[in-house]
């Protein structure tokens, strides 16, 4: 494996196992009954769900006209695991089978697959190269034998055949810069009956399919933030069911990860994370603590569900206190906050420990946070910023506001907060220079307790409106038109007539 691919491997593995098995890591959990939700390329004959049979990646390469293009297709190959009880001379499928205190469950697993192709870039310009992928099926049987020597049953594991095609091409872009648009289409070419269930179709599918692309010379350009001269070409790139980003150490541009999950350029794995929990952007501390709260019976079922779940249970139980403490938080950078933007701030989005899940989704997805979060989910690494102007009125600590988060509808709880009044406890500014208001609700009987503990609701300035001290109506700045809500009278500056 090449060095650039090695650098990208950890992030690609997080994508590969995104949503593989979710807390509480038990087969009986409702969230683990509808599996394999991201990057699924189903057989073309299967149309019962909206899941696609192909993906398209388009990215830009600069100075790579004579390079070698290395592609690595990675996906999970579903492995059926079936438990059968030996009864009256034959094996009968069952949901589970206990033998000497060990539970064997019927539950599908998955095997990681990789297919690599190396093609010269000159041969791709104005042409198309097809790389065919053929994975044969296989079957294995393992007896379940009691301590007495009696055969109680068996575990049958089976891979079904998978067929796929990679169609690779390159196209010169207009202009003096010598840009190439690289295009890779990944198609599932497996045969599955149109009437197949989703469970049956998945066994012939590419699950969590993604691509790693590397060039031996030249560099890829960011599609998220391309240089100005390349923006027209970047806008012309069409990506279907994928999201290509630069990957590897910051500053490197020789590898692209085309993921079914929306990521930023140069995503990374937090060094504090002791292992995968199958939930990218996961909050390791919370999931580890929650795993410790499982009962012994729940842990037993989780261990029987999947070998990777057993690893999580054991790791959570054996994690030393000093390593658990590292999960509580980390400072990535120090320095003065950036200059606040002149335009209205965008909704807050705070990243967690892993790169950026409830039914099958045909396209990439993004993880984020909403404005109405409380406590630790609020703006991290924030500092007091005094006052902020809202609707032409300067407000700060002690001011009263009415919450109006409905424009974004980012959080289902917003419907219970819209129109309620609150007191501003602080005006905060995060490391990006974006301002937020920390507030407590006027009608919350626990407001004093929240205030003493520093647990607030957080809103952007454009999600609130100032309220007069008497709480009757909104404050109106000089020259502004009053806004009447629910018959309340607006409050206007002294010397002006009210509406």
VENBELPE-V944574 format. One record per residue. N is the residue number from 1. BURIAL is 1 if it has 9 or more other ideal C-beta (glycine too) atoms within 8 Angstrom, else 0. Layout:
# VENBELPE-V944574
n,burial
N,BURIAL
N,BURIAL
This chain:
# VENBELPE-V944574
n,burial
1,0
2,0
3,0
4,1
5,1
6,0
7,1
8,1
9,1
10,0
11,1
12,1
13,1
14,1
15,1
16,1
17,1
18,1
19,1
20,1
21,1
22,1
23,0
24,1
25,1
26,1
27,1
28,0
29,1
30,0
31,0
32,1
33,0
34,0
35,1
36,1
37,1
38,1
39,1
40,1
41,1
42,1
43,1
44,1
45,0
46,1
47,0
48,0
49,0
50,0
51,1
52,1
53,1
54,1
55,1
56,1
57,1
58,1
59,1
60,1
61,1
62,1
63,0
64,1
65,1
66,0
67,1
68,1
69,1
70,1
71,1
72,1
73,1
74,1
75,1
76,1
77,1
78,1
79,1
80,1
81,1
82,1
83,1
84,1
85,1
86,1
87,0
88,0
89,0
90,0
91,1
92,0
93,0
94,1
95,0
96,1
97,1
98,0
99,1
100,0
101,0
102,0
103,1
104,1
105,1
106,1
107,0
108,1
109,1
110,1
111,0
112,1
113,1
114,0
115,1
116,0
117,1
118,0
119,1
120,0
121,1
122,0
123,0
124,1
125,1
126,0
127,0
128,0
129,1
130,0
131,1
132,0
133,1
134,0
135,1
136,0
137,0
138,0
139,0
140,0
141,0
142,0
143,0
144,1
145,0
146,1
147,0
148,0
149,0
150,0
151,1
152,1
153,1
154,1
155,1
156,1
157,1
158,1
159,1
160,1
161,1
162,1
163,1
164,1
165,1
166,1
167,1
168,1
169,1
170,1
171,1
172,1
173,1
174,0
175,0
176,0
177,0
178,0
179,1
180,1
181,1
182,1
183,1
184,1
185,1
186,1
187,1
188,1
189,0
190,1
191,0
192,1
193,0
194,0
195,0
196,1
197,0
198,1
199,0
200,1
201,1
202,1
203,1
204,1
205,1
206,1
207,1
208,1
209,1
210,1
211,1
212,1
213,1
214,1
215,1
216,0
217,0
218,1
219,1
220,1
221,1
222,1
223,1
224,0
225,0
226,1
227,0
228,0
229,0
230,1
231,1
232,0
233,1
234,1
235,0
236,0
237,1
238,0
239,1
240,1
241,1
242,1
243,1
244,1
245,1
246,1
247,1
248,1
249,0
250,0
251,0
252,1
253,1
254,1
255,1
256,1
257,1
258,1
259,1
260,1
261,1
262,0
263,1
264,0
265,1
266,1
267,1
268,0
269,1
270,1
271,0
272,1
273,1
274,0
275,0
276,0
277,1
278,1
279,1
280,1
281,1
282,1
283,0
284,1
285,1
286,0
287,1
288,1
289,0
290,1
291,1
292,0
293,0
294,1
295,0
296,0
297,0
298,1
299,1
300,1
301,1
302,1
303,1
304,1
305,1
306,1
307,0
308,1
309,1
310,1
311,1
312,1
313,1
314,0
315,1
316,1
317,0
318,0
319,1
320,0
321,0
322,0
323,1
324,1
325,0
326,0
327,1
328,0
329,0
330,0
331,0
332,0
333,0
334,0
335,0
336,0
337,1
338,0
339,0
340,1
341,0
342,0
343,0
344,0
345,1
346,0
347,1
348,1
349,0
350,0
351,0
352,0
353,1
354,1
355,1
356,1
357,1
358,0
359,0
360,1
361,0
362,0
363,0
364,1
365,1
366,0
367,0
368,0
369,0
370,1
371,1
372,1
373,1
374,1
375,0
376,0
377,0
378,1
379,1
380,0
381,0
382,1
383,0
384,0
385,1
386,0
387,0
388,1
389,1
390,1
391,1
392,0
393,1
394,0
395,1
396,1
397,0
398,0
399,1
400,1
401,1
402,1
403,1
404,1
405,1
406,0
407,0
408,1
409,0
410,1
411,1
412,0
413,0
414,1
415,0
416,0
417,1
418,1
419,0
420,1
421,1
422,1
423,1
424,1
425,1
426,1
427,1
428,1
429,1
430,1
431,0
432,0
433,1
434,1
435,1
436,1
437,1
438,1
439,1
440,1
441,1
442,1
443,0
444,0
445,0
446,0
447,1
448,0
449,0
450,1
451,1
452,0
453,0
454,0
455,0
456,1
457,1
458,1
459,1
460,1
461,1
462,0
463,1
464,1
465,1
466,1
467,1
468,1
469,0
470,0
471,0
472,0
473,1
474,1
475,1
476,1
477,0
478,0
479,0
480,0
481,0
482,1
483,0
484,1
485,1
486,0
487,0
488,1
489,0
490,1
491,1
492,1
493,0
494,0
495,0
496,0
497,0
498,0
499,0
